[in-house]
Amino acid sequence: MNIEELVRETLADLAREQQPPPPARFLAGARREGRRWRRVWRPLAAAAAVIVAVAATVAVLRWSRDLPQPPAQREVAGSGEPAPVERLWPDAVHELPLKLPGQTVYRPELFLDAGRLLIRTGKGDSADPPVWWSYDVESGSHRRLVTFEPPAATDHTSAVVMGGGHLAWFTVSYGSIKGRLDLWAVPVTGGTPRKVASIRQSMKYGDIDALEIVGDRIVWSRGIAGGVYTAPVSGGSPRLVEGGRSLHLLRWPWATAPPRRAGDRVEPRPIFRRLVNLETGEERGSPSDAITCSLSWCTTMRGVRARDGGPLLLWPGDLGLRHRLTADRLVTVSRNGQAYLWDVRTRALADLGARYPLTRNDKSLGNYTEPFHSVTDLLIYDRAGKRIVIHLPAIR
């Protein structure tokens, strides 16, 4: 039915419902009849207004139907039935002993290649310096790769990162106020570490929240004030990356400014909802309901969706207080107290065979901060007397 037919039909209905006045009514005074006719025509005027509104609505709907429509914000199930992690991703899962021969406590740091794991012994302070070993995950054999004598008064040695044929880390001197932070590097084949740069800092475990090796340079960002800096792996003075002032590194070259809240004494932890590319200047936003984001995905209270939009994948379990993805696609969730690893890209759900939250008994290694969010490649936990190491980049 077109608009003309709609108007014609509506007027016909009103004509049938509203009876015409008898002839005698036209003989009365003009004022009295005027009042009566106003009463008669008021409903007709209102009906006419309705007709106009309906006609306009029909026209708008027809016009808008021809315009490109935004994609529906659908909600879909996050996963199917879970499977044991060893069966789902056999090339990524490794079962190791809890301790080395001689009851030596160790900690996995990163994979040097598909079959060799870099592990560390020692607390990492001046009294118990760190030693790094190359560990064969098939045979269990290991050899010393790097022996490091940290500076006097060293209180902490960070996790290690790898890139460009080198390993890098930092050490922190005693004192939480105005301490010294030294950056170090060594070839991935081993050798004697060399100091890359030194900076003043004010945090007990180091005022660096992201560390990477990009080509022949080390890049990092400061944890409190922000700022992305770089220095040659061979050594040299740190310099601020152009456009990187006050920013926090997610993964080179992407960085963010943390949200600012009135009354905050320090900057809150960056949530990476809006990114800037420090090489090209490109910017990326995020969905309006995002809590925090990785490079490609953003989490919400109820699920996760791609940074550039799309359907909401509902969480397949409880996340507790953690809403951050690891390796830009993985997150640990709980179902009835059991731990599962969920791949948001493929929607596969792996049963980790352990209670949630995952635990790791390596406290004898002293104070230890988790690997940098920019290069977290391992999931490590203890299960039934074994240490389970999952190489996240090997998940296909």
Contacts in CASP RR format, 6 or more apart in sequence:
PFRMAT RR
TARGET T0000
AUTHOR 0000-0000-0000
METHOD contacts of the structure
MODEL  1
MNIEELVRETLADLAREQQPPPPARFLAGARREGRRWRRVWRPLAAAAAV
IVAVAATVAVLRWSRDLPQPPAQREVAGSGEPAPVERLWPDAVHELPLKL
PGQTVYRPELFLDAGRLLIRTGKGDSADPPVWWSYDVESGSHRRLVTFEP
PAATDHTSAVVMGGGHLAWFTVSYGSIKGRLDLWAVPVTGGTPRKVASIR
QSMKYGDIDALEIVGDRIVWSRGIAGGVYTAPVSGGSPRLVEGGRSLHLL
RWPWATAPPRRAGDRVEPRPIFRRLVNLETGEERGSPSDAITCSLSWCTT
MRGVRARDGGPLLLWPGDLGLRHRLTADRLVTVSRNGQAYLWDVRTRALA
DLGARYPLTRNDKSLGNYTEPFHSVTDLLIYDRAGKRIVIHLPAIR
1 9 0 8 1.000
3 55 0 8 1.000
3 58 0 8 1.000
3 59 0 8 1.000
6 51 0 8 1.000
6 54 0 8 1.000
6 55 0 8 1.000
6 58 0 8 1.000
7 51 0 8 1.000
7 55 0 8 1.000
10 47 0 8 1.000
10 50 0 8 1.000
10 51 0 8 1.000
11 51 0 8 1.000
14 43 0 8 1.000
14 44 0 8 1.000
14 47 0 8 1.000
18 40 0 8 1.000
18 43 0 8 1.000
18 44 0 8 1.000
21 36 0 8 1.000
21 40 0 8 1.000
25 33 0 8 1.000
25 36 0 8 1.000
26 33 0 8 1.000
71 309 0 8 1.000
71 310 0 8 1.000
73 310 0 8 1.000
73 311 0 8 1.000
73 312 0 8 1.000
74 310 0 8 1.000
74 311 0 8 1.000
74 312 0 8 1.000
75 302 0 8 1.000
75 311 0 8 1.000
75 312 0 8 1.000
75 314 0 8 1.000
76 311 0 8 1.000
76 312 0 8 1.000
76 313 0 8 1.000
76 314 0 8 1.000
77 313 0 8 1.000
77 314 0 8 1.000
77 316 0 8 1.000
78 303 0 8 1.000
78 313 0 8 1.000
78 314 0 8 1.000
78 315 0 8 1.000
78 316 0 8 1.000
78 342 0 8 1.000
78 344 0 8 1.000
78 347 0 8 1.000
79 316 0 8 1.000
79 342 0 8 1.000
79 347 0 8 1.000
79 348 0 8 1.000
79 349 0 8 1.000
80 316 0 8 1.000
80 347 0 8 1.000
80 349 0 8 1.000
81 349 0 8 1.000
82 335 0 8 1.000
82 340 0 8 1.000
82 349 0 8 1.000
82 350 0 8 1.000
82 351 0 8 1.000
83 348 0 8 1.000
83 349 0 8 1.000
83 350 0 8 1.000
83 351 0 8 1.000
84 350 0 8 1.000
84 351 0 8 1.000
84 353 0 8 1.000
85 93 0 8 1.000
85 341 0 8 1.000
85 350 0 8 1.000
85 351 0 8 1.000
85 352 0 8 1.000
85 353 0 8 1.000
85 390 0 8 1.000
86 93 0 8 1.000
88 348 0 8 1.000
88 350 0 8 1.000
89 350 0 8 1.000
89 390 0 8 1.000
89 394 0 8 1.000
89 395 0 8 1.000
89 396 0 8 1.000
91 114 0 8 1.000
91 394 0 8 1.000
91 396 0 8 1.000
92 390 0 8 1.000
92 391 0 8 1.000
92 392 0 8 1.000
92 394 0 8 1.000
92 395 0 8 1.000
93 388 0 8 1.000
93 389 0 8 1.000
93 390 0 8 1.000
93 391 0 8 1.000
94 117 0 8 1.000
94 137 0 8 1.000
94 388 0 8 1.000
94 389 0 8 1.000
94 390 0 8 1.000
94 391 0 8 1.000
95 386 0 8 1.000
95 387 0 8 1.000
95 388 0 8 1.000
96 108 0 8 1.000
96 135 0 8 1.000
96 137 0 8 1.000
96 140 0 8 1.000
96 386 0 8 1.000
96 387 0 8 1.000
96 388 0 8 1.000
96 389 0 8 1.000
97 386 0 8 1.000
97 387 0 8 1.000
98 361 0 8 1.000
98 382 0 8 1.000
98 385 0 8 1.000
98 386 0 8 1.000
98 387 0 8 1.000
99 105 0 8 1.000
99 106 0 8 1.000
100 106 0 8 1.000
100 121 0 8 1.000
100 142 0 8 1.000
104 121 0 8 1.000
105 121 0 8 1.000
105 122 0 8 1.000
105 362 0 8 1.000
105 364 0 8 1.000
105 365 0 8 1.000
106 119 0 8 1.000
106 120 0 8 1.000
106 121 0 8 1.000
106 133 0 8 1.000
106 135 0 8 1.000
106 362 0 8 1.000
107 119 0 8 1.000
107 120 0 8 1.000
107 121 0 8 1.000
107 362 0 8 1.000
107 365 0 8 1.000
107 368 0 8 1.000
107 380 0 8 1.000
108 117 0 8 1.000
108 118 0 8 1.000
108 119 0 8 1.000
108 135 0 8 1.000
108 378 0 8 1.000
108 380 0 8 1.000
108 387 0 8 1.000
108 389 0 8 1.000
109 117 0 8 1.000
109 118 0 8 1.000
109 119 0 8 1.000
109 120 0 8 1.000
109 132 0 8 1.000
109 159 0 8 1.000
109 160 0 8 1.000
109 371 0 8 1.000
109 378 0 8 1.000
110 117 0 8 1.000
110 118 0 8 1.000
110 160 0 8 1.000
110 161 0 8 1.000
110 162 0 8 1.000
110 371 0 8 1.000
110 375 0 8 1.000
110 377 0 8 1.000
110 378 0 8 1.000
111 117 0 8 1.000
111 118 0 8 1.000
111 377 0 8 1.000
111 378 0 8 1.000
111 391 0 8 1.000
111 393 0 8 1.000
111 394 0 8 1.000
112 118 0 8 1.000
112 134 0 8 1.000
112 162 0 8 1.000
112 188 0 8 1.000
114 391 0 8 1.000
114 394 0 8 1.000
115 136 0 8 1.000
115 137 0 8 1.000
115 138 0 8 1.000
116 134 0 8 1.000
116 135 0 8 1.000
116 136 0 8 1.000
116 137 0 8 1.000
117 134 0 8 1.000
117 135 0 8 1.000
117 136 0 8 1.000
117 137 0 8 1.000
117 389 0 8 1.000
118 132 0 8 1.000
118 133 0 8 1.000
118 134 0 8 1.000
118 135 0 8 1.000
118 145 0 8 1.000
118 160 0 8 1.000
118 162 0 8 1.000
118 167 0 8 1.000
119 132 0 8 1.000
119 133 0 8 1.000
119 135 0 8 1.000
119 142 0 8 1.000
120 130 0 8 1.000
120 131 0 8 1.000
120 132 0 8 1.000
120 133 0 8 1.000
120 160 0 8 1.000
120 365 0 8 1.000
121 130 0 8 1.000
121 131 0 8 1.000
121 133 0 8 1.000
122 128 0 8 1.000
122 129 0 8 1.000
122 130 0 8 1.000
122 131 0 8 1.000
122 365 0 8 1.000
123 130 0 8 1.000
123 365 0 8 1.000
123 366 0 8 1.000
124 130 0 8 1.000
124 150 0 8 1.000
124 154 0 8 1.000
124 156 0 8 1.000
124 157 0 8 1.000
124 171 0 8 1.000
125 150 0 8 1.000
125 154 0 8 1.000
125 155 0 8 1.000
125 156 0 8 1.000
125 157 0 8 1.000
126 150 0 8 1.000
126 151 0 8 1.000
126 152 0 8 1.000
126 153 0 8 1.000
126 154 0 8 1.000
126 155 0 8 1.000
129 147 0 8 1.000
129 148 0 8 1.000
129 149 0 8 1.000
129 150 0 8 1.000
129 157 0 8 1.000
130 148 0 8 1.000
130 150 0 8 1.000
130 157 0 8 1.000
131 144 0 8 1.000
131 146 0 8 1.000
131 147 0 8 1.000
131 148 0 8 1.000
132 144 0 8 1.000
132 145 0 8 1.000
132 146 0 8 1.000
132 148 0 8 1.000
132 160 0 8 1.000
132 167 0 8 1.000
133 142 0 8 1.000
133 143 0 8 1.000
133 144 0 8 1.000
133 145 0 8 1.000
134 142 0 8 1.000
134 143 0 8 1.000
134 145 0 8 1.000
135 141 0 8 1.000
135 142 0 8 1.000
136 142 0 8 1.000
137 389 0 8 1.000
145 189 0 8 1.000
145 190 0 8 1.000
145 191 0 8 1.000
146 167 0 8 1.000
146 186 0 8 1.000
146 190 0 8 1.000
146 191 0 8 1.000
146 193 0 8 1.000
148 157 0 8 1.000
148 184 0 8 1.000
148 193 0 8 1.000
150 157 0 8 1.000
150 171 0 8 1.000
151 171 0 8 1.000
151 173 0 8 1.000
151 180 0 8 1.000
151 182 0 8 1.000
153 173 0 8 1.000
153 174 0 8 1.000
154 171 0 8 1.000
154 172 0 8 1.000
154 173 0 8 1.000
154 174 0 8 1.000
155 172 0 8 1.000
155 173 0 8 1.000
155 174 0 8 1.000
155 175 0 8 1.000
155 204 0 8 1.000
156 171 0 8 1.000
156 172 0 8 1.000
156 204 0 8 1.000
156 205 0 8 1.000
156 206 0 8 1.000
156 367 0 8 1.000
157 169 0 8 1.000
157 170 0 8 1.000
157 171 0 8 1.000
158 169 0 8 1.000
158 170 0 8 1.000
158 171 0 8 1.000
158 172 0 8 1.000
158 205 0 8 1.000
158 206 0 8 1.000
158 208 0 8 1.000
158 211 0 8 1.000
158 369 0 8 1.000
159 169 0 8 1.000
159 368 0 8 1.000
159 369 0 8 1.000
159 370 0 8 1.000
159 371 0 8 1.000
159 372 0 8 1.000
160 167 0 8 1.000
160 168 0 8 1.000
160 169 0 8 1.000
161 167 0 8 1.000
161 168 0 8 1.000
161 169 0 8 1.000
161 211 0 8 1.000
161 212 0 8 1.000
161 213 0 8 1.000
161 371 0 8 1.000
161 372 0 8 1.000
161 375 0 8 1.000
162 168 0 8 1.000
162 188 0 8 1.000
162 213 0 8 1.000
162 375 0 8 1.000
163 188 0 8 1.000
163 212 0 8 1.000
163 213 0 8 1.000
163 214 0 8 1.000
163 215 0 8 1.000
164 188 0 8 1.000
164 213 0 8 1.000
164 215 0 8 1.000
164 216 0 8 1.000
164 233 0 8 1.000
165 187 0 8 1.000
165 188 0 8 1.000
165 213 0 8 1.000
166 185 0 8 1.000
166 186 0 8 1.000
166 187 0 8 1.000
166 188 0 8 1.000
166 213 0 8 1.000
166 233 0 8 1.000
167 185 0 8 1.000
167 186 0 8 1.000
167 187 0 8 1.000
167 188 0 8 1.000
167 190 0 8 1.000
168 183 0 8 1.000
168 184 0 8 1.000
168 185 0 8 1.000
168 196 0 8 1.000
168 211 0 8 1.000
168 213 0 8 1.000
168 218 0 8 1.000
168 233 0 8 1.000
169 183 0 8 1.000
169 184 0 8 1.000
169 211 0 8 1.000
170 181 0 8 1.000
170 182 0 8 1.000
170 183 0 8 1.000
170 184 0 8 1.000
170 206 0 8 1.000
170 208 0 8 1.000
170 211 0 8 1.000
171 181 0 8 1.000
171 182 0 8 1.000
171 184 0 8 1.000
172 179 0 8 1.000
172 180 0 8 1.000
172 181 0 8 1.000
172 201 0 8 1.000
172 203 0 8 1.000
172 204 0 8 1.000
172 205 0 8 1.000
172 206 0 8 1.000
173 179 0 8 1.000
173 180 0 8 1.000
173 181 0 8 1.000
173 182 0 8 1.000
175 204 0 8 1.000
176 202 0 8 1.000
176 203 0 8 1.000
176 204 0 8 1.000
177 202 0 8 1.000
178 200 0 8 1.000
178 202 0 8 1.000
179 200 0 8 1.000
179 201 0 8 1.000
179 202 0 8 1.000
180 198 0 8 1.000
180 199 0 8 1.000
180 200 0 8 1.000
180 201 0 8 1.000
181 198 0 8 1.000
181 199 0 8 1.000
181 200 0 8 1.000
181 201 0 8 1.000
181 206 0 8 1.000
181 207 0 8 1.000
181 208 0 8 1.000
182 195 0 8 1.000
182 197 0 8 1.000
182 198 0 8 1.000
183 195 0 8 1.000
183 196 0 8 1.000
183 197 0 8 1.000
183 198 0 8 1.000
183 199 0 8 1.000
183 218 0 8 1.000
183 220 0 8 1.000
183 231 0 8 1.000
184 193 0 8 1.000
184 194 0 8 1.000
184 195 0 8 1.000
184 196 0 8 1.000
185 193 0 8 1.000
185 194 0 8 1.000
185 196 0 8 1.000
185 213 0 8 1.000
185 218 0 8 1.000
185 233 0 8 1.000
185 235 0 8 1.000
186 192 0 8 1.000
186 193 0 8 1.000
186 194 0 8 1.000
194 234 0 8 1.000
194 235 0 8 1.000
195 235 0 8 1.000
196 218 0 8 1.000
196 231 0 8 1.000
196 232 0 8 1.000
196 233 0 8 1.000
196 234 0 8 1.000
196 235 0 8 1.000
196 236 0 8 1.000
197 218 0 8 1.000
197 231 0 8 1.000
197 235 0 8 1.000
197 236 0 8 1.000
197 237 0 8 1.000
197 238 0 8 1.000
199 207 0 8 1.000
199 238 0 8 1.000
201 207 0 8 1.000
201 208 0 8 1.000
201 222 0 8 1.000
202 224 0 8 1.000
203 223 0 8 1.000
203 224 0 8 1.000
205 367 0 8 1.000
205 369 0 8 1.000
207 222 0 8 1.000
207 223 0 8 1.000
207 224 0 8 1.000
208 220 0 8 1.000
208 221 0 8 1.000
208 222 0 8 1.000
208 223 0 8 1.000
208 372 0 8 1.000
209 221 0 8 1.000
209 222 0 8 1.000
209 223 0 8 1.000
209 226 0 8 1.000
209 248 0 8 1.000
209 249 0 8 1.000
209 270 0 8 1.000
209 372 0 8 1.000
209 373 0 8 1.000
210 220 0 8 1.000
210 221 0 8 1.000
210 248 0 8 1.000
210 249 0 8 1.000
210 250 0 8 1.000
210 251 0 8 1.000
210 372 0 8 1.000
210 373 0 8 1.000
210 374 0 8 1.000
211 218 0 8 1.000
211 219 0 8 1.000
211 220 0 8 1.000
211 372 0 8 1.000
211 374 0 8 1.000
211 375 0 8 1.000
212 218 0 8 1.000
212 219 0 8 1.000
212 220 0 8 1.000
212 249 0 8 1.000
212 251 0 8 1.000
212 252 0 8 1.000
212 372 0 8 1.000
212 374 0 8 1.000
212 375 0 8 1.000
213 219 0 8 1.000
213 233 0 8 1.000
214 230 0 8 1.000
214 252 0 8 1.000
215 233 0 8 1.000
216 232 0 8 1.000
216 233 0 8 1.000
216 234 0 8 1.000
217 230 0 8 1.000
217 231 0 8 1.000
217 232 0 8 1.000
217 233 0 8 1.000
218 230 0 8 1.000
218 231 0 8 1.000
218 232 0 8 1.000
218 233 0 8 1.000
219 228 0 8 1.000
219 229 0 8 1.000
219 230 0 8 1.000
219 241 0 8 1.000
219 249 0 8 1.000
219 252 0 8 1.000
220 228 0 8 1.000
220 229 0 8 1.000
220 230 0 8 1.000
220 249 0 8 1.000
221 227 0 8 1.000
221 228 0 8 1.000
221 229 0 8 1.000
221 247 0 8 1.000
221 248 0 8 1.000
221 249 0 8 1.000
221 255 0 8 1.000
222 229 0 8 1.000
223 248 0 8 1.000
223 267 0 8 1.000
224 266 0 8 1.000
224 267 0 8 1.000
225 246 0 8 1.000
225 267 0 8 1.000
226 246 0 8 1.000
226 247 0 8 1.000
226 248 0 8 1.000
226 258 0 8 1.000
226 267 0 8 1.000
227 240 0 8 1.000
227 241 0 8 1.000
227 244 0 8 1.000
227 245 0 8 1.000
227 246 0 8 1.000
227 247 0 8 1.000
227 248 0 8 1.000
228 240 0 8 1.000
228 241 0 8 1.000
228 243 0 8 1.000
228 244 0 8 1.000
228 247 0 8 1.000
228 248 0 8 1.000
228 249 0 8 1.000
228 255 0 8 1.000
228 278 0 8 1.000
229 238 0 8 1.000
229 239 0 8 1.000
229 240 0 8 1.000
229 241 0 8 1.000
230 238 0 8 1.000
230 239 0 8 1.000
230 241 0 8 1.000
231 237 0 8 1.000
231 238 0 8 1.000
231 239 0 8 1.000
241 278 0 8 1.000
242 278 0 8 1.000
243 276 0 8 1.000
243 278 0 8 1.000
244 255 0 8 1.000
244 278 0 8 1.000
246 257 0 8 1.000
247 255 0 8 1.000
247 256 0 8 1.000
247 257 0 8 1.000
247 276 0 8 1.000
247 278 0 8 1.000
248 255 0 8 1.000
248 256 0 8 1.000
248 257 0 8 1.000
248 258 0 8 1.000
248 270 0 8 1.000
248 272 0 8 1.000
249 255 0 8 1.000
249 374 0 8 1.000
250 256 0 8 1.000
250 270 0 8 1.000
250 272 0 8 1.000
250 275 0 8 1.000
250 294 0 8 1.000
250 295 0 8 1.000
250 373 0 8 1.000
250 374 0 8 1.000
251 295 0 8 1.000
251 328 0 8 1.000
251 374 0 8 1.000
251 375 0 8 1.000
252 278 0 8 1.000
252 374 0 8 1.000
253 277 0 8 1.000
253 278 0 8 1.000
253 279 0 8 1.000
253 280 0 8 1.000
254 272 0 8 1.000
254 275 0 8 1.000
254 276 0 8 1.000
254 277 0 8 1.000
254 278 0 8 1.000
254 284 0 8 1.000
254 295 0 8 1.000
255 275 0 8 1.000
255 276 0 8 1.000
255 278 0 8 1.000
256 270 0 8 1.000
256 271 0 8 1.000
256 272 0 8 1.000
256 273 0 8 1.000
256 274 0 8 1.000
256 275 0 8 1.000
256 276 0 8 1.000
257 270 0 8 1.000
257 274 0 8 1.000
258 267 0 8 1.000
258 268 0 8 1.000
258 269 0 8 1.000
258 270 0 8 1.000
258 271 0 8 1.000
259 268 0 8 1.000
259 271 0 8 1.000
259 273 0 8 1.000
260 267 0 8 1.000
261 268 0 8 1.000
271 290 0 8 1.000
271 291 0 8 1.000
271 292 0 8 1.000
271 293 0 8 1.000
272 292 0 8 1.000
272 293 0 8 1.000
272 294 0 8 1.000
272 295 0 8 1.000
273 285 0 8 1.000
273 286 0 8 1.000
273 290 0 8 1.000
273 292 0 8 1.000
273 293 0 8 1.000
273 298 0 8 1.000
274 283 0 8 1.000
274 284 0 8 1.000
274 285 0 8 1.000
274 286 0 8 1.000
275 283 0 8 1.000
275 284 0 8 1.000
275 285 0 8 1.000
275 293 0 8 1.000
275 295 0 8 1.000
276 282 0 8 1.000
276 283 0 8 1.000
276 284 0 8 1.000
277 283 0 8 1.000
277 284 0 8 1.000
284 307 0 8 1.000
284 308 0 8 1.000
285 307 0 8 1.000
286 293 0 8 1.000
286 298 0 8 1.000
286 307 0 8 1.000
287 298 0 8 1.000
287 300 0 8 1.000
287 305 0 8 1.000
287 307 0 8 1.000
287 309 0 8 1.000
289 300 0 8 1.000
289 301 0 8 1.000
290 298 0 8 1.000
290 299 0 8 1.000
290 300 0 8 1.000
290 305 0 8 1.000
291 298 0 8 1.000
291 299 0 8 1.000
291 300 0 8 1.000
291 301 0 8 1.000
291 323 0 8 1.000
292 298 0 8 1.000
292 299 0 8 1.000
292 323 0 8 1.000
292 324 0 8 1.000
293 299 0 8 1.000
293 307 0 8 1.000
294 324 0 8 1.000
294 325 0 8 1.000
294 328 0 8 1.000
294 329 0 8 1.000
295 307 0 8 1.000
295 328 0 8 1.000
296 306 0 8 1.000
296 307 0 8 1.000
296 328 0 8 1.000
296 329 0 8 1.000
297 304 0 8 1.000
297 305 0 8 1.000
297 306 0 8 1.000
297 307 0 8 1.000
297 325 0 8 1.000
297 328 0 8 1.000
297 329 0 8 1.000
297 344 0 8 1.000
298 304 0 8 1.000
298 305 0 8 1.000
298 306 0 8 1.000
298 307 0 8 1.000
299 323 0 8 1.000
299 324 0 8 1.000
299 325 0 8 1.000
299 331 0 8 1.000
300 312 0 8 1.000
302 312 0 8 1.000
302 314 0 8 1.000
302 315 0 8 1.000
303 312 0 8 1.000
303 313 0 8 1.000
303 314 0 8 1.000
303 315 0 8 1.000
304 312 0 8 1.000
304 313 0 8 1.000
304 315 0 8 1.000
304 325 0 8 1.000
304 331 0 8 1.000
304 344 0 8 1.000
305 311 0 8 1.000
305 312 0 8 1.000
305 313 0 8 1.000
313 344 0 8 1.000
313 347 0 8 1.000
315 333 0 8 1.000
315 342 0 8 1.000
316 333 0 8 1.000
316 335 0 8 1.000
316 340 0 8 1.000
316 342 0 8 1.000
316 349 0 8 1.000
317 333 0 8 1.000
317 334 0 8 1.000
317 335 0 8 1.000
317 340 0 8 1.000
317 342 0 8 1.000
318 333 0 8 1.000
318 334 0 8 1.000
318 335 0 8 1.000
319 331 0 8 1.000
319 332 0 8 1.000
319 333 0 8 1.000
319 334 0 8 1.000
320 334 0 8 1.000
322 331 0 8 1.000
322 332 0 8 1.000
324 331 0 8 1.000
324 373 0 8 1.000
325 331 0 8 1.000
325 344 0 8 1.000
326 332 0 8 1.000
326 376 0 8 1.000
326 379 0 8 1.000
326 392 0 8 1.000
327 376 0 8 1.000
327 377 0 8 1.000
327 392 0 8 1.000
327 393 0 8 1.000
327 395 0 8 1.000
329 343 0 8 1.000
329 344 0 8 1.000
329 345 0 8 1.000
330 341 0 8 1.000
330 342 0 8 1.000
330 343 0 8 1.000
330 344 0 8 1.000
330 379 0 8 1.000
330 392 0 8 1.000
330 395 0 8 1.000
331 341 0 8 1.000
331 342 0 8 1.000
331 344 0 8 1.000
332 339 0 8 1.000
332 340 0 8 1.000
332 341 0 8 1.000
332 342 0 8 1.000
332 352 0 8 1.000
332 356 0 8 1.000
332 357 0 8 1.000
332 358 0 8 1.000
332 379 0 8 1.000
333 339 0 8 1.000
333 340 0 8 1.000
333 341 0 8 1.000
333 342 0 8 1.000
333 356 0 8 1.000
334 340 0 8 1.000
334 356 0 8 1.000
334 357 0 8 1.000
337 355 0 8 1.000
337 356 0 8 1.000
338 351 0 8 1.000
338 352 0 8 1.000
338 353 0 8 1.000
338 354 0 8 1.000
338 355 0 8 1.000
338 356 0 8 1.000
339 352 0 8 1.000
339 353 0 8 1.000
339 354 0 8 1.000
339 355 0 8 1.000
339 356 0 8 1.000
339 357 0 8 1.000
339 358 0 8 1.000
339 381 0 8 1.000
340 349 0 8 1.000
340 350 0 8 1.000
340 351 0 8 1.000
340 352 0 8 1.000
341 349 0 8 1.000
341 350 0 8 1.000
341 352 0 8 1.000
341 379 0 8 1.000
341 390 0 8 1.000
342 348 0 8 1.000
342 349 0 8 1.000
342 350 0 8 1.000
343 349 0 8 1.000
343 350 0 8 1.000
343 395 0 8 1.000
352 358 0 8 1.000
352 381 0 8 1.000
352 383 0 8 1.000
352 388 0 8 1.000
353 383 0 8 1.000
354 381 0 8 1.000
354 382 0 8 1.000
354 383 0 8 1.000
354 388 0 8 1.000
358 379 0 8 1.000
358 381 0 8 1.000
359 381 0 8 1.000
359 382 0 8 1.000
360 380 0 8 1.000
360 381 0 8 1.000
360 382 0 8 1.000
360 387 0 8 1.000
361 382 0 8 1.000
362 368 0 8 1.000
370 376 0 8 1.000
371 377 0 8 1.000
371 378 0 8 1.000
376 392 0 8 1.000
377 391 0 8 1.000
377 392 0 8 1.000
377 393 0 8 1.000
378 389 0 8 1.000
378 390 0 8 1.000
378 391 0 8 1.000
378 392 0 8 1.000
379 388 0 8 1.000
379 389 0 8 1.000
379 390 0 8 1.000
379 392 0 8 1.000
380 387 0 8 1.000
380 388 0 8 1.000
380 389 0 8 1.000
380 390 0 8 1.000
381 387 0 8 1.000
381 388 0 8 1.000
382 388 0 8 1.000
END
